[in-house]
Amino acid sequence: MQIDQRIIDELSGLAPEAVREDEPMAKHTSFGLGGPVDVFVEPADAGAFRDVAAFLADEGVPTMILGRGTNVLVRSGGVEGAVLCSTNAFTEIARTEEGLEAGSGVALSKVLTLCSEEGLTGLEGLAGIPGSVGGAVKTNAGSFGDTIGDRLAEVVTFQPGKNSVVIPAEEIPVEYRRTILPEGAVVSLVRLRLDEAPPEDVERRRQETLEKKWRSQPTGMRSAGCIFRNPPGGSAGRMIDELGLKGTRVGGAVVSDLHAGFILNDRGGTADEVEELISIVRSRVLEETGIELVLEIEVVGRRAH
């Protein structure tokens, strides 16, 4: 869509030096892929973020909220409307009586560091998961038996243009790789219930998790993490591996030789190539096992013309 210059000017007033037109989304995703968004806004603080969100909603501009872009594939045709990025907003983090609280824009790695320093245990299995707290809550991020959903105390959200709402964990349905929040709600703050343990024990368990992942998952390569959710009672990566699909390639997109649940952007891949490879893997798994793999990542945007 063509965004009216009046809207661009208003956005620039609400978030000075934070508005970019036709911004390549490849700059903002861990895959390093994605065509341009009509307008990209990265407000400098929470107040500006809320003002921009309210204005975009009032103007009817389609808006995608983005954290650190680690669990998303943006198509080559880019994104219609606006992308509103939270990396500079909602960045507070602090110890609490129950555990800790963190803004949705805080990097998950920073949460794990604070846990080690403060002797807070319960999230060590999340070590090595990239992305933000908000994204982790949305996807109920977890590994090695730990999930962030199991540790929720409260989630503070808001609808654009409206006041914040505190939602207790008891009112938030949590599923495998999915947390169900009100439609259109933006997460601003998350409060977690954690247990206490000697800081050195927490740090040791965090390092053990990182070492396991370094041995079993590709590092230093462009990816969006595990592409598929594990089917009930099974492992998507193991199924793909057993079908001999490691190393399967479409152009610059390739199934990892180390962990078959990962698809890598290798040698200048494109989003179209990643999507085609996803389709090949899903079709083969369905044909051979009767199981239809469900995506763990989110695929957004327009297909290239």
C-alpha positions in Angstrom: 0.0 0.0 0.0 1.1 3.6 -0.5 1.2 5.3 2.8 0.1 9.0 2.7 2.9 11.5 3.3 0.7 13.1 6.0 1.0 9.8 8.0 4.7 9.6 7.5 5.1 13.2 8.7 3.0 12.5 11.8 5.0 9.4 12.6 8.2 11.4 12.3 6.8 13.8 14.8 5.8 11.1 17.2 9.1 9.2 16.9 11.8 11.5 15.6 14.7 9.8 13.7 12.9 6.5 14.1 10.9 6.3 10.9 12.2 4.7 7.7 10.3 4.2 4.5 10.8 1.1 2.3 13.1 -0.5 4.9 14.5 -3.9 4.0 13.2 -6.4 6.5 16.4 -8.5 5.9 18.1 -6.0 8.2 15.8 -6.9 11.1 15.4 -10.7 11.0 17.8 -13.5 12.1 17.2 -15.2 8.7 18.6 -12.0 7.1 15.8 -12.3 4.6 12.7 -10.2 3.7 11.7 -7.5 1.3 10.9 -3.9 2.3 8.1 -2.8 4.6 6.2 0.3 3.6 7.3 2.1 6.8 9.5 0.8 9.7 9.2 2.6 13.0 11.6 1.9 16.0 10.5 4.3 18.8 13.2 5.3 21.3 11.1 4.6 24.4 7.8 3.0 25.6 5.9 6.3 25.5 6.7 6.9 21.9 5.9 3.3 21.0 2.5 3.6 22.6 1.8 6.9 20.8 2.8 5.4 17.4 0.8 2.2 18.0 -2.3 4.3 18.8 -1.8 6.6 15.8 -1.4 3.7 13.4 -4.5 2.0 14.7 -6.5 5.2 14.4 -5.4 5.6 10.8 -6.2 2.0 9.9 -2.6 1.2 8.9 -1.9 -2.6 9.0 0.8 -3.0 11.7 3.1 -5.8 12.6 4.8 -5.7 16.0 8.4 -7.0 15.8 10.9 -7.8 18.5 14.3 -9.1 17.5 13.0 -10.9 14.4 14.3 -14.4 15.4 11.2 -16.5 14.8 9.9 -15.1 11.6 10.3 -15.5 7.8 9.5 -12.3 5.9 8.6 -13.0 2.2 10.6 -11.3 -0.6 7.7 -9.0 -1.5 8.0 -7.3 1.9 5.3 -6.2 4.4 2.3 -4.1 3.7 1.7 -1.2 6.1 4.0 -0.7 9.1 6.4 -2.6 11.2 6.6 -1.3 14.8 9.8 -2.5 16.5 10.0 -2.8 20.3 13.8 -3.3 20.7 14.2 0.2 22.2 10.9 0.2 24.1 9.9 -1.8 27.2 13.6 -2.4 28.2 13.3 -2.4 32.0 14.4 -5.4 34.0 14.5 -5.9 37.8 14.6 -8.4 40.6 11.3 -8.9 42.4 10.1 -10.8 45.5 8.7 -13.5 43.3 11.5 -13.6 40.8 11.9 -10.9 38.2 10.1 -8.6 35.8 11.2 -7.7 32.3 10.0 -5.5 29.5 8.9 -7.2 26.4 11.8 -5.6 24.4 14.5 -7.1 26.7 16.7 -9.7 25.2 16.1 -13.2 26.6 19.9 -13.6 27.1 19.8 -10.6 29.4 17.2 -12.3 31.5 19.3 -15.4 31.8 22.3 -13.3 32.8 20.4 -11.6 35.6 19.1 -15.0 36.8 22.7 -16.2 37.1 23.7 -13.1 39.0 20.8 -13.1 41.4 20.5 -16.8 41.9 17.1 -17.3 40.3 16.5 -20.7 38.8 13.8 -22.1 36.5 14.8 -20.7 33.1 18.2 -22.3 32.5 16.8 -24.4 29.7 16.0 -21.2 27.7 19.7 -20.3 27.5 20.8 -19.8 23.9 17.3 -19.0 22.7 17.6 -15.6 20.8 14.9 -13.0 20.7 13.0 -10.9 23.2 11.0 -11.5 26.3 7.8 -10.5 24.4 8.5 -13.0 21.6 9.4 -15.7 24.1 6.0 -15.3 25.9 4.1 -15.2 22.6 5.6 -18.5 21.5 6.0 -20.0 25.0 9.7 -20.5 24.3 11.4 -23.4 26.0 13.8 -26.3 25.8 15.2 -29.1 27.9 12.0 -29.2 30.0 11.9 -25.4 30.9 9.3 -23.1 29.3 8.7 -19.5 30.0 4.9 -20.2 30.3 5.5 -22.4 33.3 7.0 -19.4 35.1 4.5 -16.7 34.3 3.1 -14.7 37.2 1.6 -11.8 35.3 1.6 -10.3 31.8 1.0 -6.6 31.3 -0.6 -5.8 27.9 -2.3 -2.9 26.2 -4.5 -2.4 23.2 -3.3 0.5 21.0 -4.7 3.8 22.4 -6.0 2.1 25.6 -4.7 1.7 29.2 -2.6 -1.2 30.3 -4.2 -4.4 31.6 -2.6 -6.8 34.0 -3.4 -10.4 33.2 -2.6 -13.0 35.9 -1.0 -16.2 34.7 -4.1 -18.2 35.8 -6.1 -16.4 33.1 -3.6 -17.1 30.3 -4.0 -20.4 28.4 -0.5 -21.7 27.7 0.1 -24.4 25.1 3.1 -26.0 23.4 4.9 -23.1 21.7 1.9 -20.8 22.0 0.5 -18.5 24.6 -3.0 -17.3 24.1 -3.4 -13.6 24.8 -6.3 -11.2 23.8 -6.5 -10.5 20.1 -4.5 -7.4 19.3 -2.9 -7.2 22.7 0.7 -5.8 22.8 2.9 -7.2 25.6 4.7 -4.5 27.5 5.9 -6.2 30.8 6.3 -9.8 32.0 6.5 -10.9 35.6 8.0 -14.3 36.3 7.9 -16.6 39.4 11.3 -18.1 39.9 13.0 -20.2 42.6 16.2 -19.3 44.5 19.4 -21.2 44.1 23.1 -20.5 44.6 24.2 -18.2 41.7 27.1 -20.6 40.8 24.6 -23.5 40.4 22.3 -21.4 38.1 25.3 -20.3 36.0 26.6 -23.9 35.8 23.2 -25.1 34.5 23.0 -22.3 32.1 26.4 -23.1 30.7 25.5 -26.8 30.4 22.5 -25.9 28.4 24.6 -23.7 26.1 27.2 -26.4 25.6 24.5 -28.9 24.7 23.1 -26.5 22.1 26.5 -25.7 20.7 27.1 -29.4 20.1 23.7 -30.2 18.6 22.5 -27.0 16.8 24.1 -24.8 14.1 25.6 -21.6 15.3 27.0 -18.7 13.4 24.6 -19.3 10.5 21.5 -17.4 9.5 18.4 -19.2 10.6 15.1 -18.7 12.5 15.7 -21.6 14.9 13.6 -24.7 14.7 11.3 -24.4 11.7 8.7 -27.0 12.8 7.0 -27.8 16.1 7.6 -31.3 17.4 4.5 -33.5 16.8 3.0 -35.1 19.9 5.4 -37.7 21.3 8.0 -37.1 18.6 10.8 -34.9 17.3 10.4 -33.1 14.0 14.2 -32.9 13.6 14.6 -36.6 14.1 11.9 -37.4 11.6 13.4 -35.2 9.0 16.9 -36.7 9.7 15.6 -40.3 9.5 14.1 -39.5 6.0 17.6 -38.6 4.8 16.7 -34.9 4.3 19.7 -33.3 6.0 21.6 -31.3 3.4 18.6 -31.0 1.1 19.0 -27.7 -0.7 16.9 -25.2 -2.7 19.3 -22.5 -3.9 20.7 -20.9 -0.8 18.3 -22.5 1.6 19.5 -25.8 3.1 18.4 -28.2 5.8 21.2 -28.2 8.5 23.5 -31.2 8.6 23.8 -30.8 12.4 20.1 -30.4 13.3 17.5 -31.3 10.7 14.9 -29.1 12.4 16.9 -26.0 11.2 16.8 -24.5 7.8 19.8 -22.2 7.1 20.2 -19.2 4.8 23.4 -20.2 3.1 25.1 -18.6 0.2 22.7 -15.8 -0.2 19.4 -17.6 0.0 16.0 -16.0 -0.5 12.7 -16.2 1.4 11.2 -17.9 -1.6 13.8 -20.6 -1.5 13.2 -21.2 2.2 9.5 -21.5 1.7 10.0 -24.0 -1.2 12.3 -26.0 1.0 9.8 -26.0 3.9 7.2 -27.3 1.4 9.5 -30.1 0.2 10.3 -31.2 3.8 6.6 -31.1 4.9 5.4 -33.0 1.8 8.0 -35.7 2.3 7.3 -36.1 6.0 3.5 -36.3 5.3 4.0 -38.8 2.5 6.3 -41.1 4.5 4.7 -40.8 8.0 1.2 -39.4 7.6 2.2 -36.6 10.0 1.7 -33.0 8.9 4.4 -30.8 10.4 3.2 -27.5 11.9 5.4 -24.4 11.5 7.0 -23.1 14.7 8.1 -19.9 12.9 5.7 -17.2 11.5 5.7 -16.5 7.8 4.6 -13.0 6.9 4.4 -10.6 4.1 3.8 -10.5 0.4 5.1 -12.9 -2.2 7.5 -11.4 -4.8 5.9 -10.6 -8.1 
